[in-house]
Amino acid sequence: MTIYKNYPQVTTMENLQMEENSSLDAIVKHGENVIAANYTYKGFTAAVYEFIETTEETGLGFIECRLSRIAQADKYFDDSGSAMLWGFEQLGK
């Protein structure tokens, strides 16, 4: 299945938040990871990122530290909660 939303491979939380403009979207920091759940015209989708920089290394806030995508959903979800759950399940693998 082709997914409408193609998440960037390397980004920041700040960029993920600025790229999305729907009140239905969520960008959530969980430990050293970030889960993004976004609404598209076909449904919700999600991606999981890990931090590849730290605030100690860069002197920046955590929202400005770089992230690397480690998983992207290959299906659509009925709601953002299900998309977020998928993200948490990826962290448990």
C-alpha positions in Angstrom: 0.0 0.0 0.0 1.3 3.5 -0.8 1.2 5.8 2.1 0.3 9.4 1.4 2.6 10.8 4.1 6.3 10.3 3.6 8.1 11.2 6.8 11.6 12.6 6.5 14.5 10.3 7.4 16.3 13.0 9.5 14.5 15.9 11.1 13.8 17.6 14.5 10.7 17.7 16.7 10.4 21.4 15.9 10.3 20.7 12.1 7.8 17.9 12.5 5.6 20.2 14.5 5.9 23.1 12.0 5.2 20.8 9.0 1.9 19.6 10.4 -1.0 22.0 10.8 -3.9 19.8 11.8 -5.2 19.8 15.4 -5.5 16.0 14.9 -1.7 15.5 14.6 0.5 14.5 17.6 4.2 14.7 18.0 5.1 13.0 21.3 8.5 12.6 23.0 8.9 9.3 24.9 12.3 8.8 26.5 14.9 8.9 23.7 12.2 8.5 21.0 9.6 10.5 19.3 6.3 9.2 17.9 4.5 11.2 15.2 0.9 10.5 14.3 -0.6 12.5 11.5 -4.0 12.8 9.8 -4.1 12.5 6.0 -7.1 12.5 3.7 -7.0 8.7 3.7 -6.7 8.3 7.5 -4.0 8.4 10.2 -0.5 7.3 9.8 2.6 7.2 12.1 6.4 7.2 12.3 8.9 6.6 15.1 12.1 8.5 15.5 15.2 8.2 17.8 17.4 11.1 18.9 20.8 11.2 17.2 21.9 14.3 19.1 21.7 15.3 22.7 21.2 18.6 24.4 24.6 18.1 26.0 26.3 17.7 22.6 24.6 20.6 20.9 23.7 23.1 23.6 20.2 23.2 22.0 16.8 22.3 23.4 15.6 18.8 22.8 13.1 20.0 20.2 16.0 21.2 18.1 18.1 18.0 18.3 18.2 15.8 15.2 16.0 12.7 15.0 16.4 9.7 12.7 13.4 7.8 11.5 13.5 4.1 12.6 10.0 3.0 11.6 7.1 4.2 9.4 3.6 2.7 9.3 2.7 1.0 6.0 -1.0 1.2 6.7 -3.6 3.7 7.7 -5.3 3.8 11.1 -8.9 4.8 12.0 -7.8 7.2 14.7 -4.7 8.9 16.2 -4.8 6.7 19.3 -4.4 3.6 17.1 -1.5 5.3 15.2 0.2 6.2 18.5 -0.3 2.6 19.8 1.4 1.3 16.7 4.3 3.7 17.5 4.6 2.4 21.0 4.5 -1.2 19.8 7.5 -0.4 17.5 9.5 0.8 20.5 8.8 -2.5 22.3 10.3 -4.6 19.5 
